[in-house]
Amino acid sequence: MNLVKKLSGPLWLKEKIFIIMKKILIITYYWPPAGGPGVQRWLKFAKYLPEFGWEPIILTVDENYASYPQQDSSLLDEVKGIEVHKTKSVEVLELYSSLNKNKQIPYGGFSNEGNPSIFKKISRFIRGNFFIPDPRKAWNKHAYKKAVELIKENNIDVVVTTSPPHSTQLIGLKLKKSNIIKKWIADLRDPWTDIFYYDKFYPTKLARKIDKNLEGEVIRNCDELITVSESIKNIYSDRYGVSNKTHVLTNGFDTSDFGDINTTKHTNEIVYTGTVSEDYPLDQIIYLAKNTSVFNFKFIGKVPDSFISRVKDENLSSKFKFVPTISHEEVVKEMASSGILLLLIPDVENNEGIVTGKIFEYLMAQRPIYAIGPIGGDVQIILDNTSSGEIVDYNDNSFDLLRKYEDDFKKESLMVDTKNLDQYSRKTITSELIRIME
């Protein structure tokens, strides 16, 4: 029977009014103490679901067995009071990192690595052809067993699988085929076989076919499919004919993370947060640095060594500050105190639908956003809809936008008059999730 909980309120109400909480099982590989944007999505859903009468139960991997590219222990404070179950796993990526010089767990697409050596190329080939859909699928047998147990014990109403890693979706597929779940929602935070770095795994035709077949099985069998952008939704709707059950739930911002941002003093820094790879428009950043006498750049997160070397070679070191990964709380403070927030979209094919999770927290920081990416893509639609900034094309070397921001900064009027932000709040997006579930 579902858990009965009392509503908060005056004392005379507490003994009389009760609600029966429906239960949702969220199966996710990334959960605190894991860090990064992939954690934020369902952490925030779990935070707000009880306000809508749903009790979240989390199934994740034990951090002692997990392979996280980054960790953020500060997020543990946000998940206090949430029921979390953890299982063992076998992690191939731990072996890879132990053999690798920098000892790091690779990010998606190996974006935290520079030009690959022979060892790395062979490793990527093995990953792309022998670990389909990804190396973390060894967690599945442990997670599936625990999921069955939790579903039976708790009378679960809805099961959500969120990815990447896309192997997590195969847990939901197996549960669905076993006929032990009422409703299965597959949440794809990133494209599966259409991700821009897919070819970096050197997949053979056979590997591509196997992977695409798995993708198709998941999408056809899930009861509801969630994506983070209209472009990704269109890919799956067109390919598999599932427009009737495909929904867009963007990432978002949590207003409680930002406090009173109106009292924050702003610097002359153009701030970028997150991981950068060789696919990002780094040439344009060098050009911007050479053509501004007002702004400096601060990159918070992993940046290719080749880019740092180039900054030194171009005698631009005084204009750049590179900060290692920091806690989410500290990142939010850096966003709010920036002069400008920098948003970069990888310069790759079919990038119109790439909407990085950071853009929504950029919106809440209410600082001007300088984006470099595809004109007419989903990012431009969001910026135009919220009046939060502007986007320039990869080949735009006019510096008109930079000059405008420089003039405004000198006049102490560098700010934005944002609008339509509430649609991207985590609570609002959770209410949309409720409609999908019910």
N, C-alpha and C positions, 0 to 999 in steps of 0.2 A: 504494500500500500504506500502511496506517496506520502512524503513527510508533511505533517501539518505544522504550520508556523503561525505565530501570533503577529498581527500587524502592530507596528509601533504607533504610539499616540497617547492620548490622555489615559490616566489610570483606569477611569471608568469604562474605557473602551477595550483595554487590553484583555480583560477577562471575558469579553462578549463577542468580539469579532475575530474570526479565524479565516485563513485562506489555505487552500490545499495547493501546494506548490507542485507544478508539473516538473519533470526532471529531464535534463538534456545531458547526454554523455558527449564530451568533447575529446576527441582523440587527436592529440597533437604532439609531434616530436619536440617542438621548441616550447619550452615553458621555463620560467625562472628556476634556477639562476642563469639560464641561457639569456643572452642579450641580443640586441638587434631589432629591426622593425618587424620581423616575422613573429616575434613574441607578443608585440603590442596588440595585435589585432584581436586575438581571442582572450588575452588577459583583460582587455577593456570590455569585450562582450560579457565575459564572466562577471565583471564588476557590476554591470548594470542590469543583467538578466533578472536578478531577484526583484528589482523594482517593478518588473512586468509579470511577476508570478511564476518565474521559472528558476529552478535550482540547478546550477551547473555542477557537474561532476567531471573532473579532469582525469584523463588517462594519458600518462606521458612516460618518457624513459627516465630511469634513475640517472641522475647527473654523474654518479660514480662510474657509469658504464657508457655515458653519452660521448659524442664527439661534436662539441660546439666550437664554431669558429671564434665566437666571442662570448663573454659572460658579463652579467651585470647583477650582482648580488643585491643591489639596492631595490630591485624589482620585487624581491621576496616580501617586502613590507606590504605591497599591493595585493598579494594573494592570500594574506592571512584570513582565515575563516572560510576559505573555499576548500571543498573536499577534493583532495588530490591523491591519486593512486599512481605508483611508479613501478616499473618492471625492469628487469635486466635486459641487456642487449649484447650483441657481438658487433664490434665496430672495426670494420676494415680500414677506415680512414685514420684510426689511431696508429695502425701499422705504417701507413703511408707517411704520416707526420713524423714518426720515429726515424724513418729512413731519409727524410728530407732535411736539408741543411738548416732551414729556419724553424723546423720543429712545429710549424703551424698547421692547424686543421684548415683545409682549403675552403674558401667561400664558394657559393654557387658559381659555376663557370670559372673557377680558379682565379677570381678577380683580385685576390690578394697576392697573386704571384706575377712575376715579371715574365720576360721571354722564357719559354720552357726549354729546359735542357733535354738531352736524350732520355734521361731517366724520367723526367716529367711527361714527355710525350708518350713514352711507353705506358706510364701509369694512367694517363688520360685515355689511351686506347683501351686498356684493360677495363677501366671504369665504364667506358661507353659501350663496350661490347660483351662484357661478362657480368656486369652488375646492372641489370635492367629491372626497373627503371633507375635505380640509384643504389649506392653502397649501403644505405641505412635500412635496406629491406630485411636484414637479419633481425631487426627489432620486431617484425610482424608476428612471428609465432608466439612470442611472449605477450605482445599486446593483444592479440586475438583471444588468447586463452583468458586473460584478465577481463577483456571486454565482455565475453560471454558470461562470466561470473557476475560482473556488475549489472548487466542488463537483467539477468534473472533475479538478482537480489533486490534491485531497486525499481523494478517495473518502469524501465526507461521509456519515455515517450518519443524522443528524437535522438538520433545519433549523428554527430557531425565529425567528418574527417577533414582535416585541413592540411594543405600542402603548398610548397615543398617541405620535406621530401615527398615526391609523388608516390613513393612506395606506401605511404600511409593510406592512400586511397584504396589500396588493395585489401586493407583490413576491412574497410567498409563494404567492399565488393563481396568478400567472403561472408561477412555477417548477413548481407542481403540475400545471397544465394542459400544461406542456411535457414532462411525464413524465421529468424529469431528477433528481428527488429521491426518496429512499426513504420518508422520513417527514417530514411537516410539522406542526409544533405552532404554533398561533396563541395567543399570550398577550395577553389584553386586561386591562390594568391598570385601565382605566376603561371604563364602558359607552360604546357607540358612539353610536347615535341616542337613547339614553335618558339621556345625561348631563344633569345638572340645569341646565346653562347653555345647552343646545342652542338654545332659543328666542331667545337673545341675538344669534343670527346672522340672525334674521328670515327663516328659510327658507320659500320658497313650497311649495305642495303638490307641485309637480314636483320641486323640490330634495329634499324629504323622501323622495319615492318613489325617486329615483335613489340617494340615500344608503342607504336601507334595503335596496335591492336589492343594493348592494355588500356591505353587512353580511351579508346572507343568503348571498351567494355564498361569502364567506370562511368563514362558520361551517359551511356544508354541505360544503365541499370540504376543509377541513383534516382531518388524521387525528386530531388530538387538540386540544381546546380547553381553555385554562386561564383561570380568572378568579380574582379575589382575595377574593371573598366568596360566601356561600351565596345571598344575594339576587340578585346578578348572574348566578350560575349558573342560578338558577330562571327568570330572564327568558329566557335563551337556550334552556334546556331546554324550556320551555313553548312558546315562539314557533316554534322550529325542530325540535322533537322530537329533540334530540341529547343527551339525558341520559346515554346510554351512553358517550359520549366526552368529556363535560364534567367538569372537575376543578377543585377549589378549592385553590390554593396561595396562602396569605396572604403578605403581606410579613412581615418579621421583623426581628430584631436580631442583630447580630454581637457576641458576648461580648468579642471582642478589642478592640472599640472603646471599651469602658468601663473597662478597667483595674481597679484596686481601688476600687470606688465606696464601700466601707464606711468608707474613711478621709476621705471628702468632708464638709466642713462645709456645713451647710444654711442658707440665708438665709430671710428673711421674704417672699420674692417668689413670686408666682403667675406662672409662666413659660409663655408660649405660643410655639411655634416654627412658622414657616411663613407662608404667604400667607393674608391675610384679605380678603374682599370684602364688598360691601354685603349679600350674602345670609346672612352669618353673624349670629348672635344678639348683636349689639353693644349693644343696649339693656340686656340682662341684665348685661353687663360694667360698664356705667355704674352700674346698681343695686347690684351687688356692691361696687364701689369706694366708693359712698356709705355702705355699711352695714358696712364693716370698719374697725376702728381698729388692726388688727394687720398686715394684708398690703398690699403694694404689687404692682403689675403690671409685668411686663416682656414686651413683644412683640418677638420676634426675627424679622425678615422684613418683607415688604411689607404695609403697612396703609393703608387708604383715607385720603386727606387729610381727608375729611369727618369721619372718626372722631377724628383728631388735633385737628381744630378743635373738635369737640364737647367733648372732654376739657378743652380750654382754656376754652371757654364755661361749662362746669360747675364751673370752678375746681378741677379735679382734677389739674392738671399735676404736683403734688408726689407723686401716687400712681402715676404712669405713667412708664415709661421705654421709649422706642422705639429699637430697635437695628436698623440695616440688616442685610442678609444677610451672614452670616459663614460661615466654613468649617464643614464637617461635624464636624471634630474639636472645634472651639470650641463648636458647638451641643450636642454630647454632654456636654461639661463643664458647660454651663449647665443641662442637664436634671438631671444628677446632683447639682448643688448647689442646686437649687430647693427651696423649701418645699413648693409644690404645683405640679403640672403641669396646665395648662389645655387641655382638648380641646373644640373647637367643631365642630359638624356644621351645615352650611348649613340654614337654615330654608326648605326647599323641598319640593315634592311628591315622594313616593316616595324619601325620603331614608334609609329604614331600612337600605339596603344600602351606604351610604357609610361606608367604613372607611379613614380616612386612614392613609398609611404611617407617620406619626409615632407612632401609638398603640403600635406594637410596640417602638420604642425607648423610649417612655415606660415601658413595662412593665419593660424591663431596667434603667432608671434607678432603679426601685424607690422612687419617691416617690408619695404619694397623688395620684390623678388625679381632677380635678373636671371632669366632662364635662357639656356642655349639648347636648341633642339629643333624638331620638325615643325614647320609652320602648318597650322591647321590640325594638329594632333590633339589628343585628349588633354594634354597639359595646357595648351593654349585656350581650350574651351573653359577649363577651370579658372585660369587666370582672368580671362575676360568676364566670366560670370561673377567673379568676386571682386574685380577691380584691384587685384592684389599685386600686380606687376606686369611685366612684359616679357615676350620671348623674341629672340633673334635667331636667324638661321645660322647654320654652321659656317657659311661663307660670307656672312655679313661682317665686314671689316670697317664699316662707316663710323663706329663708335658714337653714333648719335645718342643712343640711350645712356651710355657711360657719361657723356658730356652733360646730359640733362640731370643725372643723379649727382654729378659733381657740383653743378650750379646750385641745386637744391640743398646739398649738404653745406655749402658755404653760406647759404642764407638761413641755415638752421631750420629748413622746412622740408627735410627729406622724410616724408611719411606717406602713408597710404590711407585712403578713405574706403575701407573694405565694406562689402555688402554681401548678403546671402550666405553668411558663414555658418549659420545654425544647421544647415543641411549636412554639414560635414562634422558635426559634433558626434562623439562616440555614443551618447545617449540617444540622439535622433536616429543614428544608423542602427542601434540595437532595436529600436521600435520597428524599423523596417524588417529586421531579422525575425521579429515576433510574427509579423504578418506572413512571412514565408513558412514559418514553422507551424502556424495554426491554420 
